[in-house]
Amino acid sequence: MPAVSRRKLPPYARELADARKIGLVPELPGGYFLVALGWGASRCVPNQNRYPRVVLPLDVAIEDYDLRPLAGLDLMLIYDASDSGRVQEVADCLIAIRPRTLTSFAIRNNEMVVGTWHAWHERGATLLRGRTDGA
């Protein structure tokens, strides 16, 4: 029988994964847990304590990562505007692990690109069945 390969955690996800295994949910002072598509996008976020994050390096397939520790969280996907072609693929993988909400925006030259905000949930709703923002 062939060996089953285990997906690895994305960079900066070990502490989150360990906490989730014992039932803890991170406090998100900034309101979101960031998922940075690429190291460049990650470097654009100034305060890591306010915005905890994982990084999805551009040279690794998203399917190679274990994203389950992000389940049930409010996620903000940030990406360089030049990588916008990969956003839906990444969003599909994130939606599969059932985050509470998923929102994204592009950055260019360390600035948010106007008009690139996108949410995969309705206003006042979540991606979790039977839940709304008030739940």
C-alpha positions in Angstrom: 0.0 0.0 0.0 1.5 3.4 -1.0 2.3 5.8 1.8 -0.3 8.5 2.3 1.3 12.0 2.1 0.2 14.4 4.7 -0.4 18.0 3.8 1.8 20.5 5.7 0.8 23.6 7.5 1.3 26.9 5.8 4.1 29.2 7.3 3.1 30.7 10.6 0.2 28.2 11.2 1.8 25.9 13.8 0.8 27.9 16.9 -2.8 28.3 15.5 -3.0 24.5 14.7 -1.8 23.6 18.2 -4.3 25.9 19.8 -7.2 24.7 17.6 -6.4 21.0 18.5 -7.2 21.8 22.2 -10.3 23.7 21.4 -9.0 27.3 21.5 -10.0 30.0 19.1 -7.7 33.0 18.5 -8.6 36.4 19.6 -8.6 38.6 16.6 -8.0 42.3 17.7 -8.1 43.4 14.0 -11.3 41.4 13.3 -9.7 39.0 10.8 -7.2 36.3 10.5 -5.0 37.1 7.5 -4.2 34.7 4.7 -1.4 36.3 2.7 -1.0 35.0 -0.9 2.8 35.3 -1.2 5.6 36.7 1.0 5.3 40.1 -0.6 1.7 40.5 0.5 2.6 39.3 4.0 5.3 42.0 4.3 2.7 44.7 3.6 0.9 44.1 6.8 2.5 46.3 9.5 1.4 44.8 12.8 1.5 41.0 13.1 0.2 41.1 16.7 -3.0 42.9 15.5 -3.3 40.8 12.4 -2.2 37.2 12.9 -1.6 35.5 9.6 -0.5 32.5 7.6 1.4 32.8 4.3 0.6 30.8 1.2 3.9 31.0 -0.8 3.4 31.4 -4.5 5.7 28.6 -5.4 3.7 25.9 -3.6 0.3 24.6 -4.7 -2.5 25.6 -2.3 -3.7 22.0 -2.3 -0.4 21.0 -0.6 -1.4 22.9 2.6 -3.5 21.8 5.5 -5.8 24.8 5.9 -8.1 23.2 8.5 -6.9 25.3 11.5 -8.5 28.3 9.7 -12.0 26.7 9.8 -14.6 28.8 11.5 -12.6 32.0 11.5 -13.1 35.4 9.8 -10.5 35.3 7.1 -9.1 38.2 5.1 -7.2 37.1 1.9 -4.7 39.7 0.8 -2.7 39.4 -2.4 -0.6 41.4 -4.8 -2.7 42.8 -7.6 -0.5 41.0 -10.1 -1.6 37.6 -8.5 -5.3 38.3 -8.9 -5.6 35.3 -11.3 -5.1 32.9 -8.4 -7.6 34.4 -6.0 -10.6 32.3 -6.9 -8.5 29.1 -6.7 -7.3 30.0 -3.2 -10.8 31.2 -2.2 -12.3 27.8 -3.3 -9.8 26.0 -1.1 -10.5 28.3 1.9 -14.3 27.9 1.5 -13.8 24.1 1.5 -12.6 24.3 5.1 -15.6 26.4 6.1 -14.4 29.7 7.4 -16.9 31.9 9.2 -16.4 34.6 6.6 -14.0 35.2 3.7 -13.1 38.6 2.3 -10.3 39.6 0.1 -8.5 42.7 -1.4 -5.5 43.4 -3.5 -2.5 45.5 -2.7 0.0 47.3 -4.9 3.0 49.2 -3.7 2.0 48.6 -0.1 -1.5 50.2 -0.7 -4.9 48.7 -1.0 -6.1 48.7 -4.6 -9.5 50.5 -4.7 -12.3 48.4 -6.0 -10.8 45.0 -5.3 -12.7 44.1 -2.1 -14.7 40.9 -2.5 -16.7 38.8 0.0 -17.9 35.3 -0.5 -20.6 35.8 2.1 -23.7 38.1 2.1 -23.7 41.2 4.3 -24.7 40.1 7.8 -24.3 36.4 7.0 -21.5 33.9 7.4 -20.4 30.9 5.4 -21.3 28.6 8.3 -24.8 27.1 7.9 -27.4 28.5 10.3 -25.2 31.3 11.5 -25.5 35.1 11.2 -23.1 37.8 12.4 -25.1 38.0 15.7 -24.7 34.3 16.5 
